[in-house]
Amino acid sequence: MLALSVQELLHADPATPAQPALDDVRMEAALLIARNKVPRRRLAETFGWTLQHTSDVGDQLEARLLSTGCRLSRTPDYRLVPSRSVLTRAQLQKAARAGA
């Protein structure tokens, strides 16, 4: 059974981007607050999630961040990092100096 009514399906605007899942937003906020690498197990414990659900939410967050200047790094701990590939070498250097 669909979670949407027929009325909602008929009036859906395809140009409107999908809203992120609440768990996706919670993970993003927690990683921004932590500012450091966070083990997957610690994220799972924080939210009362299974390790699998934590990985699934990480997948959702990673996909959503593709259109931003931020990326989810999972090596293996989780953290938010800048998307360096969108900047030239000169821009990277200037950005680094601007934050010094």
PLY file of the C-alpha trace (Angstrom):
ply
format ascii 1.0
element vertex 100
property float x
property float y
property float z
element edge 99
property int vertex1
property int vertex2
end_header
0.00 0.00 0.00
1.27 3.49 -0.82
1.86 6.04 1.91
0.42 8.73 -0.39
-3.18 9.22 -1.31
-4.27 9.25 -4.95
-5.01 12.96 -4.53
-1.42 13.62 -3.37
-0.02 11.64 -6.28
-2.09 13.52 -8.84
-1.06 16.92 -7.48
2.61 16.16 -6.86
4.95 18.75 -8.34
7.91 16.95 -9.96
9.96 20.16 -9.81
9.73 20.21 -6.01
12.70 18.39 -4.50
11.96 15.59 -2.06
12.29 16.53 1.59
15.09 14.75 3.44
14.08 12.13 5.96
14.17 13.31 9.56
16.87 10.76 10.45
19.03 12.13 7.62
18.74 15.65 9.05
19.41 14.40 12.59
22.60 12.67 11.49
23.76 15.80 9.69
23.11 17.96 12.77
24.89 15.52 15.08
27.95 15.43 12.83
28.06 19.22 12.65
27.85 19.46 16.43
30.54 16.79 16.94
32.96 18.47 14.48
35.08 15.32 14.58
34.94 11.79 13.29
32.11 9.82 14.89
32.12 6.02 14.87
29.04 4.47 13.28
28.35 2.56 16.50
28.30 5.82 18.48
25.81 7.37 16.04
23.63 4.27 16.32
23.73 4.44 20.13
22.99 8.17 20.12
19.77 7.73 18.16
18.79 4.22 19.23
19.27 2.91 15.69
20.62 -0.40 14.46
23.97 -0.37 12.69
22.18 -1.20 9.43
19.76 1.71 9.83
22.69 4.00 10.60
24.37 2.90 7.36
21.13 3.40 5.43
20.72 6.91 6.84
24.35 7.61 5.91
23.55 6.55 2.34
20.59 8.97 2.28
22.65 11.82 3.70
25.49 11.13 1.29
23.11 11.26 -1.69
21.46 14.47 -0.49
24.80 16.22 0.00
25.88 15.61 -3.61
24.33 18.92 -4.65
26.14 20.86 -1.91
29.68 21.85 -1.04
29.76 19.23 1.71
30.37 15.48 1.65
29.89 12.64 4.12
33.17 10.86 4.74
32.96 7.30 6.08
36.51 6.05 6.45
35.24 4.18 8.57
34.13 6.86 11.03
31.56 9.40 9.90
32.25 13.11 9.47
31.25 15.99 7.22
33.99 17.33 4.99
34.17 20.02 2.31
33.78 18.99 -1.31
37.21 20.04 -2.49
36.55 18.94 -6.06
34.25 21.91 -6.69
37.08 24.40 -6.12
40.18 25.15 -8.15
43.59 24.85 -6.49
43.79 28.65 -6.20
40.32 28.82 -4.63
41.29 26.09 -2.14
44.38 28.03 -1.13
42.46 31.30 -0.75
39.70 29.62 1.23
42.28 28.07 3.55
43.91 31.47 4.11
40.55 33.16 4.66
39.85 30.81 7.58
43.26 31.28 9.17
0 1
1 2
2 3
3 4
4 5
5 6
6 7
7 8
8 9
9 10
10 11
11 12
12 13
13 14
14 15
15 16
16 17
17 18
18 19
19 20
20 21
21 22
22 23
23 24
24 25
25 26
26 27
27 28
28 29
29 30
30 31
31 32
32 33
33 34
34 35
35 36
36 37
37 38
38 39
39 40
40 41
41 42
42 43
43 44
44 45
45 46
46 47
47 48
48 49
49 50
50 51
51 52
52 53
53 54
54 55
55 56
56 57
57 58
58 59
59 60
60 61
61 62
62 63
63 64
64 65
65 66
66 67
67 68
68 69
69 70
70 71
71 72
72 73
73 74
74 75
75 76
76 77
77 78
78 79
79 80
80 81
81 82
82 83
83 84
84 85
85 86
86 87
87 88
88 89
89 90
90 91
91 92
92 93
93 94
94 95
95 96
96 97
97 98
98 99
